[in-house]
Amino acid sequence: MKVIVVKDQAAGGKEGFKVFKNALDNGAKVFGLATGSTPVTTYQEIVNSDLDFSNCTSVNLDEYVGIAPDNDQSYKYFMQSHLFNEKPFKQSFLPNGLAADPAEEVKRYDKVIDEHPIDLQILGIGRNGHIGFNEPGTDRNVTTHVVDLTPSTIEANARFFASENDVPKQAFSMGLASIMKSKHLILEAFGENKADAVKGMIEGPDTPDLPASILQNHPDVTVIIDEAAASKLSKKY
């Protein structure tokens, strides 16, 4: 892993932007995208730039089950607000949260990923080490799947909803095998509450108990973390 430690999330966004620009300059055509508060500064840097994704494809990591695309808490809505409205892609794929047949939706999304191999995938990391919605104990060979969200993930996402009871209890997510097929991975983490997960991901054992530790096996990973998220690492980067 290439580990870059920055002062804060704003600086992290600038580093994340450099990775996106470099990928685009070197011919990347398919970008795997993530939602949540972590990648927002990277997306802001992209929006404020002259990068052009009009000949590119985006493939999102996940989407809540049971939420319509125009719901302001859907990940489709998030992507429109933070990136797509200003930087449209030629085509953009997200799981359909309202799919009538979840098993068929999983097959459809696996086909999307197979037909559009991801050149650069951006990731965040949960406090319990999840990436996408792949919670501790997730089978590492799984591709797209329906996930029952853990109480800690529901609690972490409750700040975006009127109450914790409104947070969806399931989501569609790329699996760990799907993520690992990406040519280049960029993982961002900011804040002291991510420090334990970051330490486990970089310096801990490779274990299903901390899903992000699987990234130790990927040939091209860039980790961008602020000083707080790096605070428990045993060595300086």
C-alpha positions, 0 to 999 in steps of 0.5 A: 500500500502507498500511504499518504498522511495529510493534515486534514480532510481538505488536504485529503481531497486534494490528494484524492483529486490528484489520483483521479486526474492521474488515472484519467490522464493515463487512460482510465475510462471506468471509475468506481465511486463511493458515497458518504462524507469521506469522499466529499472533498475529493468530489469538490476538487473534481467539480472545481477542476477542468476534468472531463468525464463525458467519455467515461463510465461510473459504477457505484459501490452500493445503494440502500434497499427500499429507497427510490433514486429521487429520495434525498437519502439515496446514493443516486441523489448523493452522487447527483448532488456532489458530482454528476450535476457538475461532472456528468459521465457518459453512463452511470450505474448504481444498484436499483434500490427498488428492484422487485427481485433482489436476486435478479438485481444482484445478477444485473449488477454483477454483469455491469461490473463484468462488462465495465472493468473498473480502472479506479475505485474509491473507497471509505472505511467504516469504524468496524473496518467495512468497505462498501457494505461488506461487514465483518465476517463477509465471505471474501469470494462474494460479488454483489449481494444484499447486506443486512446492515449491522447496528453500528453501521445503522447508527453511523448512518442515522445522522443523515435521517430524521431518526435511526428508525428511518435508516434502511436495514439492508443495502445492495453492495459490491462484494469484496471480490468485486472490489478486488477486481478493480485495477487501482484502489484509493481508500480515504479515511479521516478522523480519530474514530477511523484510527483503529480500523486504519491500523488494522487495515494497514498493520493488522492481520489479514482477517475477515474480521476486518474486511478492509484488511483484504486490501493488503493483497491488492497490487495497487492501493493508495491510502489517503488518511489525515493525521487523526486517522493515522494516529494509531499507526506504529510507524510514520508514513 
